[in-house]
Amino acid sequence: MKYDNKLVTKDGITLMTDSITNKENPIIDKMLVLNTDVPEGKTPDSLNLNDFSNALSFDVNNVSQTANSFTASAVISNSGININYTAQLIGLSGYLNESSNNRKLFAVAQATEPFVIEKQADTPITLVPSITIGFSNSENVQLTVKNDVYVTHDELETLKADIAQNISGPDSVVSKNIAQAKTDSISHSDSNRDNLQTQINGRIQDSNNYASNLVDKSHDQLSSDISSAKTDAINQSYHKVGNLSGDLLNIGSQPDGYYNCSNVYNIPGNFSSYGIAHKYTVANDVYLSYVDNIKNSAHNHLFKDVVKWSGWQVEAGIKFFSNLNDVTKTSAPEGTIAIVTNDGLQ
């Protein structure tokens, strides 16, 4: 695969400028994978997050940088992907202030020979791609990732240093135990040598046990932290509750999840503007379900190749009535489930 055209976008330059002004480090949070190329009339540096509204989204788990380039990596899975997906464009998004409200498309890579995420067969496949992009960093802005996504590189390095300190080196627990055993051996007479050899073997065995227990404990803790971080990331991605007002169909550019709606429009004809919307993505198709506060429900579909909502499909609704006489063809059209409360029955 080749991605020869890689650059920081105009929005990315704005994010860097805001970072310098506010003295805050940008957080690179998502790797966005899109199977279409740069739209006609646009250049790669003019692309923004709206151009990646139909992209597959993955958490960035590590960012490293030099004076004139940075590298970002993410864990990509084909779980739930039912077609071979060509990664023609790869974008990186970021924000400031520990808030995704000001997220921008920071950088873009355009493929000359794109890689393909193969559709899921039986067992999902996981990839860990990295992308390196050159940029000018005269102000020494430090790019970071979210602390709650995965165990960080610094945490892993600290843990490795702790293990090394206790296993190897002249000041390690193992080395000190062996040195002490040798000192004890020299200070005793030959008549006690056999006994001392047993002590030496015992100290070495104790050291080996100590090192083994430390490694096992560290491994268990790492596995637990990584599992917990992945669970938190999944819960944040797919069970997030947000708030939405205005044009309901603008939810297509928002992250997958549930949203409390108030004063929304572009809803089915007789629906209330208050309710709950659920936006979710399958492969590259976006779906929207809406249930208003009177229990009317409908769903809509945004096709992957045409930026156009297919139109509302009203589902069977549920309505509550306090009196049986209130149930009419007007108040409860065909397909409505009418429920009369007990105190309304004569």
Contacts in CASP RR format, 6 or more apart in sequence:
PFRMAT RR
TARGET T0000
AUTHOR 0000-0000-0000
METHOD contacts of the structure
MODEL  1
MKYDNKLVTKDGITLMTDSITNKENPIIDKMLVLNTDVPEGKTPDSLNLN
DFSNALSFDVNNVSQTANSFTASAVISNSGININYTAQLIGLSGYLNESS
NNRKLFAVAQATEPFVIEKQADTPITLVPSITIGFSNSENVQLTVKNDVY
VTHDELETLKADIAQNISGPDSVVSKNIAQAKTDSISHSDSNRDNLQTQI
NGRIQDSNNYASNLVDKSHDQLSSDISSAKTDAINQSYHKVGNLSGDLLN
IGSQPDGYYNCSNVYNIPGNFSSYGIAHKYTVANDVYLSYVDNIKNSAHN
HLFKDVVKWSGWQVEAGIKFFSNLNDVTKTSAPEGTIAIVTNDGLQ
1 111 0 8 1.000
1 113 0 8 1.000
1 114 0 8 1.000
1 115 0 8 1.000
2 111 0 8 1.000
2 112 0 8 1.000
2 113 0 8 1.000
3 90 0 8 1.000
3 109 0 8 1.000
3 110 0 8 1.000
3 111 0 8 1.000
3 112 0 8 1.000
3 114 0 8 1.000
3 131 0 8 1.000
4 110 0 8 1.000
4 112 0 8 1.000
5 44 0 8 1.000
5 109 0 8 1.000
5 110 0 8 1.000
5 112 0 8 1.000
6 107 0 8 1.000
6 108 0 8 1.000
6 109 0 8 1.000
6 110 0 8 1.000
6 131 0 8 1.000
6 132 0 8 1.000
6 133 0 8 1.000
6 134 0 8 1.000
7 44 0 8 1.000
7 45 0 8 1.000
7 107 0 8 1.000
7 108 0 8 1.000
7 133 0 8 1.000
7 134 0 8 1.000
8 16 0 8 1.000
8 45 0 8 1.000
8 106 0 8 1.000
8 107 0 8 1.000
8 133 0 8 1.000
8 134 0 8 1.000
8 135 0 8 1.000
9 44 0 8 1.000
9 45 0 8 1.000
9 46 0 8 1.000
9 47 0 8 1.000
9 48 0 8 1.000
9 104 0 8 1.000
9 105 0 8 1.000
9 106 0 8 1.000
9 107 0 8 1.000
9 108 0 8 1.000
10 45 0 8 1.000
10 46 0 8 1.000
11 48 0 8 1.000
11 49 0 8 1.000
11 104 0 8 1.000
11 105 0 8 1.000
11 106 0 8 1.000
12 104 0 8 1.000
12 105 0 8 1.000
12 106 0 8 1.000
12 107 0 8 1.000
14 104 0 8 1.000
15 26 0 8 1.000
15 94 0 8 1.000
15 95 0 8 1.000
15 96 0 8 1.000
15 104 0 8 1.000
15 106 0 8 1.000
16 26 0 8 1.000
16 139 0 8 1.000
16 141 0 8 1.000
18 24 0 8 1.000
18 96 0 8 1.000
18 102 0 8 1.000
19 25 0 8 1.000
19 26 0 8 1.000
19 96 0 8 1.000
19 141 0 8 1.000
20 139 0 8 1.000
20 141 0 8 1.000
22 96 0 8 1.000
22 97 0 8 1.000
24 96 0 8 1.000
24 97 0 8 1.000
25 141 0 8 1.000
25 142 0 8 1.000
25 143 0 8 1.000
25 144 0 8 1.000
26 94 0 8 1.000
26 95 0 8 1.000
26 96 0 8 1.000
26 106 0 8 1.000
26 141 0 8 1.000
26 143 0 8 1.000
26 144 0 8 1.000
27 94 0 8 1.000
27 95 0 8 1.000
27 96 0 8 1.000
27 98 0 8 1.000
27 144 0 8 1.000
27 145 0 8 1.000
27 146 0 8 1.000
28 60 0 8 1.000
28 63 0 8 1.000
28 72 0 8 1.000
28 92 0 8 1.000
28 93 0 8 1.000
28 94 0 8 1.000
28 106 0 8 1.000
28 143 0 8 1.000
28 144 0 8 1.000
28 145 0 8 1.000
29 59 0 8 1.000
29 60 0 8 1.000
29 93 0 8 1.000
29 94 0 8 1.000
29 95 0 8 1.000
29 100 0 8 1.000
29 103 0 8 1.000
29 145 0 8 1.000
29 146 0 8 1.000
29 149 0 8 1.000
30 57 0 8 1.000
30 58 0 8 1.000
30 59 0 8 1.000
30 60 0 8 1.000
30 74 0 8 1.000
30 92 0 8 1.000
30 93 0 8 1.000
30 94 0 8 1.000
31 57 0 8 1.000
31 58 0 8 1.000
31 59 0 8 1.000
31 60 0 8 1.000
31 72 0 8 1.000
31 74 0 8 1.000
31 76 0 8 1.000
31 90 0 8 1.000
31 91 0 8 1.000
31 92 0 8 1.000
31 129 0 8 1.000
31 131 0 8 1.000
32 52 0 8 1.000
32 55 0 8 1.000
32 56 0 8 1.000
32 57 0 8 1.000
32 58 0 8 1.000
32 90 0 8 1.000
32 91 0 8 1.000
32 92 0 8 1.000
32 93 0 8 1.000
32 105 0 8 1.000
33 55 0 8 1.000
33 56 0 8 1.000
33 57 0 8 1.000
33 58 0 8 1.000
33 76 0 8 1.000
33 85 0 8 1.000
33 87 0 8 1.000
33 89 0 8 1.000
33 90 0 8 1.000
33 91 0 8 1.000
33 117 0 8 1.000
34 51 0 8 1.000
34 52 0 8 1.000
34 54 0 8 1.000
34 55 0 8 1.000
34 56 0 8 1.000
34 87 0 8 1.000
34 88 0 8 1.000
34 89 0 8 1.000
34 90 0 8 1.000
34 91 0 8 1.000
35 85 0 8 1.000
35 86 0 8 1.000
35 87 0 8 1.000
35 88 0 8 1.000
35 284 0 8 1.000
36 54 0 8 1.000
36 88 0 8 1.000
36 89 0 8 1.000
37 88 0 8 1.000
37 89 0 8 1.000
37 110 0 8 1.000
38 44 0 8 1.000
38 47 0 8 1.000
38 89 0 8 1.000
38 110 0 8 1.000
39 51 0 8 1.000
42 51 0 8 1.000
44 108 0 8 1.000
44 110 0 8 1.000
45 108 0 8 1.000
47 89 0 8 1.000
47 105 0 8 1.000
47 108 0 8 1.000
48 104 0 8 1.000
48 105 0 8 1.000
49 93 0 8 1.000
49 103 0 8 1.000
49 104 0 8 1.000
49 105 0 8 1.000
49 253 0 8 1.000
50 253 0 8 1.000
51 105 0 8 1.000
52 89 0 8 1.000
52 91 0 8 1.000
52 93 0 8 1.000
52 105 0 8 1.000
53 252 0 8 1.000
53 253 0 8 1.000
53 286 0 8 1.000
54 284 0 8 1.000
54 286 0 8 1.000
54 302 0 8 1.000
54 304 0 8 1.000
54 307 0 8 1.000
55 89 0 8 1.000
55 91 0 8 1.000
55 284 0 8 1.000
56 76 0 8 1.000
56 81 0 8 1.000
56 85 0 8 1.000
56 117 0 8 1.000
56 284 0 8 1.000
57 237 0 8 1.000
57 255 0 8 1.000
58 74 0 8 1.000
58 75 0 8 1.000
58 76 0 8 1.000
58 77 0 8 1.000
59 74 0 8 1.000
59 75 0 8 1.000
59 146 0 8 1.000
59 149 0 8 1.000
59 150 0 8 1.000
59 233 0 8 1.000
59 237 0 8 1.000
60 72 0 8 1.000
60 73 0 8 1.000
60 74 0 8 1.000
60 92 0 8 1.000
60 145 0 8 1.000
60 149 0 8 1.000
61 73 0 8 1.000
61 74 0 8 1.000
61 75 0 8 1.000
61 145 0 8 1.000
61 149 0 8 1.000
61 150 0 8 1.000
62 72 0 8 1.000
62 73 0 8 1.000
62 145 0 8 1.000
62 150 0 8 1.000
62 152 0 8 1.000
62 153 0 8 1.000
63 70 0 8 1.000
63 71 0 8 1.000
63 72 0 8 1.000
63 73 0 8 1.000
63 143 0 8 1.000
63 144 0 8 1.000
63 145 0 8 1.000
64 70 0 8 1.000
64 71 0 8 1.000
64 153 0 8 1.000
65 71 0 8 1.000
65 137 0 8 1.000
65 142 0 8 1.000
65 143 0 8 1.000
67 137 0 8 1.000
68 134 0 8 1.000
68 135 0 8 1.000
68 136 0 8 1.000
68 137 0 8 1.000
69 132 0 8 1.000
69 133 0 8 1.000
69 134 0 8 1.000
69 135 0 8 1.000
70 132 0 8 1.000
70 133 0 8 1.000
70 134 0 8 1.000
70 135 0 8 1.000
70 143 0 8 1.000
71 130 0 8 1.000
71 131 0 8 1.000
71 132 0 8 1.000
71 133 0 8 1.000
72 92 0 8 1.000
72 130 0 8 1.000
72 131 0 8 1.000
72 133 0 8 1.000
72 143 0 8 1.000
73 128 0 8 1.000
73 129 0 8 1.000
73 130 0 8 1.000
73 131 0 8 1.000
74 128 0 8 1.000
74 129 0 8 1.000
75 126 0 8 1.000
75 127 0 8 1.000
75 128 0 8 1.000
75 150 0 8 1.000
76 117 0 8 1.000
76 126 0 8 1.000
76 127 0 8 1.000
76 128 0 8 1.000
76 129 0 8 1.000
77 124 0 8 1.000
77 125 0 8 1.000
77 126 0 8 1.000
77 127 0 8 1.000
78 85 0 8 1.000
78 117 0 8 1.000
78 118 0 8 1.000
78 119 0 8 1.000
78 120 0 8 1.000
78 124 0 8 1.000
78 125 0 8 1.000
79 120 0 8 1.000
79 124 0 8 1.000
80 120 0 8 1.000
80 124 0 8 1.000
80 282 0 8 1.000
80 283 0 8 1.000
81 117 0 8 1.000
81 119 0 8 1.000
81 120 0 8 1.000
81 283 0 8 1.000
82 119 0 8 1.000
82 120 0 8 1.000
82 283 0 8 1.000
83 119 0 8 1.000
83 283 0 8 1.000
84 116 0 8 1.000
84 117 0 8 1.000
84 118 0 8 1.000
84 119 0 8 1.000
85 116 0 8 1.000
85 117 0 8 1.000
85 119 0 8 1.000
85 283 0 8 1.000
85 284 0 8 1.000
86 114 0 8 1.000
86 116 0 8 1.000
86 117 0 8 1.000
87 111 0 8 1.000
87 114 0 8 1.000
87 115 0 8 1.000
87 116 0 8 1.000
87 117 0 8 1.000
88 110 0 8 1.000
88 111 0 8 1.000
88 114 0 8 1.000
89 108 0 8 1.000
89 109 0 8 1.000
89 110 0 8 1.000
89 111 0 8 1.000
90 108 0 8 1.000
90 109 0 8 1.000
90 111 0 8 1.000
90 129 0 8 1.000
90 131 0 8 1.000
91 105 0 8 1.000
91 106 0 8 1.000
91 107 0 8 1.000
91 108 0 8 1.000
91 109 0 8 1.000
92 105 0 8 1.000
92 106 0 8 1.000
92 107 0 8 1.000
92 108 0 8 1.000
92 131 0 8 1.000
92 133 0 8 1.000
93 103 0 8 1.000
93 104 0 8 1.000
93 105 0 8 1.000
93 106 0 8 1.000
94 103 0 8 1.000
94 104 0 8 1.000
94 106 0 8 1.000
95 101 0 8 1.000
95 102 0 8 1.000
95 103 0 8 1.000
95 104 0 8 1.000
96 102 0 8 1.000
100 255 0 8 1.000
107 133 0 8 1.000
107 135 0 8 1.000
109 131 0 8 1.000
109 133 0 8 1.000
115 129 0 8 1.000
117 127 0 8 1.000
118 125 0 8 1.000
145 152 0 8 1.000
148 229 0 8 1.000
148 232 0 8 1.000
148 233 0 8 1.000
148 236 0 8 1.000
149 229 0 8 1.000
149 233 0 8 1.000
150 226 0 8 1.000
150 229 0 8 1.000
150 230 0 8 1.000
150 233 0 8 1.000
151 222 0 8 1.000
151 225 0 8 1.000
151 226 0 8 1.000
151 229 0 8 1.000
156 222 0 8 1.000
159 218 0 8 1.000
159 222 0 8 1.000
162 218 0 8 1.000
163 214 0 8 1.000
163 215 0 8 1.000
163 218 0 8 1.000
164 172 0 8 1.000
165 171 0 8 1.000
165 172 0 8 1.000
166 172 0 8 1.000
166 173 0 8 1.000
166 174 0 8 1.000
166 210 0 8 1.000
166 211 0 8 1.000
166 214 0 8 1.000
167 173 0 8 1.000
167 174 0 8 1.000
167 211 0 8 1.000
167 214 0 8 1.000
167 215 0 8 1.000
168 174 0 8 1.000
168 175 0 8 1.000
169 175 0 8 1.000
173 207 0 8 1.000
173 210 0 8 1.000
173 211 0 8 1.000
174 207 0 8 1.000
174 208 0 8 1.000
174 210 0 8 1.000
174 211 0 8 1.000
177 203 0 8 1.000
177 204 0 8 1.000
177 206 0 8 1.000
177 207 0 8 1.000
178 203 0 8 1.000
178 204 0 8 1.000
178 207 0 8 1.000
180 203 0 8 1.000
181 196 0 8 1.000
181 199 0 8 1.000
181 200 0 8 1.000
181 203 0 8 1.000
181 204 0 8 1.000
182 200 0 8 1.000
184 196 0 8 1.000
184 199 0 8 1.000
184 200 0 8 1.000
185 193 0 8 1.000
185 196 0 8 1.000
185 197 0 8 1.000
185 200 0 8 1.000
188 195 0 8 1.000
188 196 0 8 1.000
237 255 0 8 1.000
237 256 0 8 1.000
238 256 0 8 1.000
238 257 0 8 1.000
238 280 0 8 1.000
239 257 0 8 1.000
239 258 0 8 1.000
240 255 0 8 1.000
240 256 0 8 1.000
240 257 0 8 1.000
240 258 0 8 1.000
241 257 0 8 1.000
241 258 0 8 1.000
241 259 0 8 1.000
241 260 0 8 1.000
242 257 0 8 1.000
242 258 0 8 1.000
242 259 0 8 1.000
242 260 0 8 1.000
243 259 0 8 1.000
243 260 0 8 1.000
243 261 0 8 1.000
243 262 0 8 1.000
244 250 0 8 1.000
244 251 0 8 1.000
244 254 0 8 1.000
244 259 0 8 1.000
244 260 0 8 1.000
244 261 0 8 1.000
244 262 0 8 1.000
244 264 0 8 1.000
244 277 0 8 1.000
245 261 0 8 1.000
245 262 0 8 1.000
245 263 0 8 1.000
245 264 0 8 1.000
246 263 0 8 1.000
246 264 0 8 1.000
246 265 0 8 1.000
247 264 0 8 1.000
247 265 0 8 1.000
247 266 0 8 1.000
248 261 0 8 1.000
248 264 0 8 1.000
248 265 0 8 1.000
248 266 0 8 1.000
248 267 0 8 1.000
248 277 0 8 1.000
248 288 0 8 1.000
248 290 0 8 1.000
249 266 0 8 1.000
249 288 0 8 1.000
249 300 0 8 1.000
249 309 0 8 1.000
251 259 0 8 1.000
251 277 0 8 1.000
251 279 0 8 1.000
251 288 0 8 1.000
252 279 0 8 1.000
252 286 0 8 1.000
252 288 0 8 1.000
252 302 0 8 1.000
254 279 0 8 1.000
255 279 0 8 1.000
256 279 0 8 1.000
256 280 0 8 1.000
256 281 0 8 1.000
257 278 0 8 1.000
257 279 0 8 1.000
257 280 0 8 1.000
258 276 0 8 1.000
258 277 0 8 1.000
258 278 0 8 1.000
259 276 0 8 1.000
259 277 0 8 1.000
259 278 0 8 1.000
259 279 0 8 1.000
260 275 0 8 1.000
260 276 0 8 1.000
261 273 0 8 1.000
261 274 0 8 1.000
261 275 0 8 1.000
261 276 0 8 1.000
261 277 0 8 1.000
261 290 0 8 1.000
262 273 0 8 1.000
262 274 0 8 1.000
262 275 0 8 1.000
263 273 0 8 1.000
263 274 0 8 1.000
264 273 0 8 1.000
264 274 0 8 1.000
264 275 0 8 1.000
264 277 0 8 1.000
265 273 0 8 1.000
267 273 0 8 1.000
267 290 0 8 1.000
267 292 0 8 1.000
267 298 0 8 1.000
267 312 0 8 1.000
268 290 0 8 1.000
268 296 0 8 1.000
268 298 0 8 1.000
268 312 0 8 1.000
268 314 0 8 1.000
270 296 0 8 1.000
271 290 0 8 1.000
271 292 0 8 1.000
271 294 0 8 1.000
271 296 0 8 1.000
271 298 0 8 1.000
272 292 0 8 1.000
272 293 0 8 1.000
272 294 0 8 1.000
272 296 0 8 1.000
273 292 0 8 1.000
274 292 0 8 1.000
274 293 0 8 1.000
275 290 0 8 1.000
275 291 0 8 1.000
275 292 0 8 1.000
275 293 0 8 1.000
276 290 0 8 1.000
276 291 0 8 1.000
277 288 0 8 1.000
277 289 0 8 1.000
277 290 0 8 1.000
278 288 0 8 1.000
278 289 0 8 1.000
278 290 0 8 1.000
279 286 0 8 1.000
279 287 0 8 1.000
279 288 0 8 1.000
280 286 0 8 1.000
280 287 0 8 1.000
281 287 0 8 1.000
283 304 0 8 1.000
284 304 0 8 1.000
285 301 0 8 1.000
285 302 0 8 1.000
285 303 0 8 1.000
285 304 0 8 1.000
286 301 0 8 1.000
286 302 0 8 1.000
286 304 0 8 1.000
287 299 0 8 1.000
287 300 0 8 1.000
287 301 0 8 1.000
287 302 0 8 1.000
288 299 0 8 1.000
288 300 0 8 1.000
288 301 0 8 1.000
288 302 0 8 1.000
288 309 0 8 1.000
289 297 0 8 1.000
289 298 0 8 1.000
289 299 0 8 1.000
289 300 0 8 1.000
290 297 0 8 1.000
290 298 0 8 1.000
290 299 0 8 1.000
290 300 0 8 1.000
291 297 0 8 1.000
294 319 0 8 1.000
295 317 0 8 1.000
295 318 0 8 1.000
295 319 0 8 1.000
295 320 0 8 1.000
296 314 0 8 1.000
296 317 0 8 1.000
296 319 0 8 1.000
297 314 0 8 1.000
297 315 0 8 1.000
297 316 0 8 1.000
297 317 0 8 1.000
297 318 0 8 1.000
298 312 0 8 1.000
298 313 0 8 1.000
298 314 0 8 1.000
298 315 0 8 1.000
299 312 0 8 1.000
299 313 0 8 1.000
299 315 0 8 1.000
300 309 0 8 1.000
300 310 0 8 1.000
300 311 0 8 1.000
300 312 0 8 1.000
300 313 0 8 1.000
301 309 0 8 1.000
301 310 0 8 1.000
301 311 0 8 1.000
302 308 0 8 1.000
302 309 0 8 1.000
302 310 0 8 1.000
303 310 0 8 1.000
316 335 0 8 1.000
316 336 0 8 1.000
316 337 0 8 1.000
317 335 0 8 1.000
317 336 0 8 1.000
317 337 0 8 1.000
318 336 0 8 1.000
318 337 0 8 1.000
318 339 0 8 1.000
319 331 0 8 1.000
319 332 0 8 1.000
319 336 0 8 1.000
319 337 0 8 1.000
319 338 0 8 1.000
319 339 0 8 1.000
320 339 0 8 1.000
320 340 0 8 1.000
320 341 0 8 1.000
321 327 0 8 1.000
321 331 0 8 1.000
321 332 0 8 1.000
321 338 0 8 1.000
321 339 0 8 1.000
321 340 0 8 1.000
321 341 0 8 1.000
321 344 0 8 1.000
322 340 0 8 1.000
322 341 0 8 1.000
322 343 0 8 1.000
322 344 0 8 1.000
323 340 0 8 1.000
323 344 0 8 1.000
324 340 0 8 1.000
324 344 0 8 1.000
324 345 0 8 1.000
324 346 0 8 1.000
327 338 0 8 1.000
327 340 0 8 1.000
332 338 0 8 1.000
END
